[in-house]
Amino acid sequence: MMTREAKKTITTHYIDGAFVESHGREVMDIVRPTDCQIIGRVTLADEEDTRHAIAAAKRAFATYSLSTKEGRAMLLRRLHEAVSKRLDDLTAAMVEEYGGVIQFAGLIVQSGVNAFLAAEKALHEMELTRSWENTTVTLEPVGVAGLITAWNANALFICLKLASAIAAGCTVVIKPSELSSLQTQVLVEALHEAELPNGLLNVVTGLGNVVGAELVRNPDIAKISFTGSVAVGETIMRDGAATMKRVTLELGGKSPTVLLDDAALDKAIPAALVLAFMNSGQACAAGTRLLVPKNRLHTVKQVILDAMRAFTVGDPADPKIAVGPMASQKQYERVQSYIRKGIEEGAEVLVGGEGHPDGLEAGYFVKPTVFVNVRNDMTIAQEEIFGPVLSVIAYDSEEEAIQIANDSKYGLHASVLGTDVQRARRVASQIRAGRVVINGMTDDPQAPWGGFKYSGVGREYGRYGIEAFLETRAILES
Ligand code: NAD
């Protein structure tokens, strides 16, 4: 359906320092999730656009790979300055394009902006050359990198991966999510203002099985850094093997929140719900399994019922709203099908359930849902739903809580909530996940991010993120 609003039309890609018309012929609608209106159109790149971008990045690599730490640091500062200026525009594009709630979208964009200075700091602290006796070891840029992102925090992923690659001396071809074209356009306009050397940064928006697949199979791409689903991550690992790609894979999660029996529920339950429903539940790190001591279950249910009143659904541009629409029809249906599955498998709906919330039938809105009486072997406790659906699972002992937390194919993120911090640390140290937060969501741009098990391969952020774009060379003199 068409509206009378001005529609945005995107027909260019960013190649070799300039916005160039797409060679691709496929055009995709951009649909606003709050009311399913078409708000724009984007021309999708094809393989030829992708190969042009790769060729530009390859030419630029010949020079940029020789850059000094100081030269790279200067570019990172320029990028930070350029993107900072568009913070509000970027947030607004995220709110409109995928229905991200404004408070969370703002935090995501701010983390993206911070990524450049965080990478500069990490680079400054890294030893890129070590020598002893007749041996010199240097950390060298791995080559041209293909950066492939998911839609749920596209601007952050681009900034994060770009910052690490630039710090390492790599040139890049970015394939943003095709569902993030508006945000990408604003971000690339901002990045252009940083006046990077031509070819260092190239951005081609297109489909995964077209642009993404070309990046994965092209022999001139040395490294793929990917954020997205396990299914696509498996494809990248398998297909990338033919050209010996280095891969970083940031994949899905089914993160546990372990509520210890000494937790102060008035603080711990709202914290657990924030973890579950951040980014409207469309977050890889979402704490979607809440493990509760059996002897506190009754009280916990009451506190959840009370605290859920703060998790209002509605217009994501309204700062009072906690949960926005799902990003797409596909996402809406996916969440509905899991809620149905939970009911079929015998879990009990404490809050929420199937269908649209009242008055929000026009968009992809779902009801934030809390299930109780969930067993950890149920589908809703094992599979990533990627929506605002929380499963409450009861446990008898601390050992059992740890066992349930680890009984998952995933291992991206986890949380422990409790008053005795020594005990919370002891529990945290037994959870097999790449990041465990104690007493609520928090961040550190120098701390690694990434998953155990099916949650991925490798790490991002800080020096860990930069190391992922480096090779080691030793020169030995006789
Ligand atoms: P997705 O895997 O469908 O798509 C991710 C990207 O891969 C998109 O740009 C897509 O176009 C591209 N792609 C698709 N097929 C491809 C192919 N054959 N070759 C190369 N690229 C291809 O994921 P999504 O729906 O965009 O994002 C949701 C998923 O991302 C969830 O599973 C979520 O947990 C995960 N995620 C992980 C992290 C993390 O940091 N670990 C962060 C955010 C999202």
Residues whose N, C-alpha, C, O or C-beta is under 5 A from the ligand:
A	BS01	NAD	I148 T149 A150 W151 K175 P176 S177 E178 G206 L207 G208 N209 G212 A213 T227 G228 S229 V230 V232 T235 E250 L251 G252 G253 C284 S455
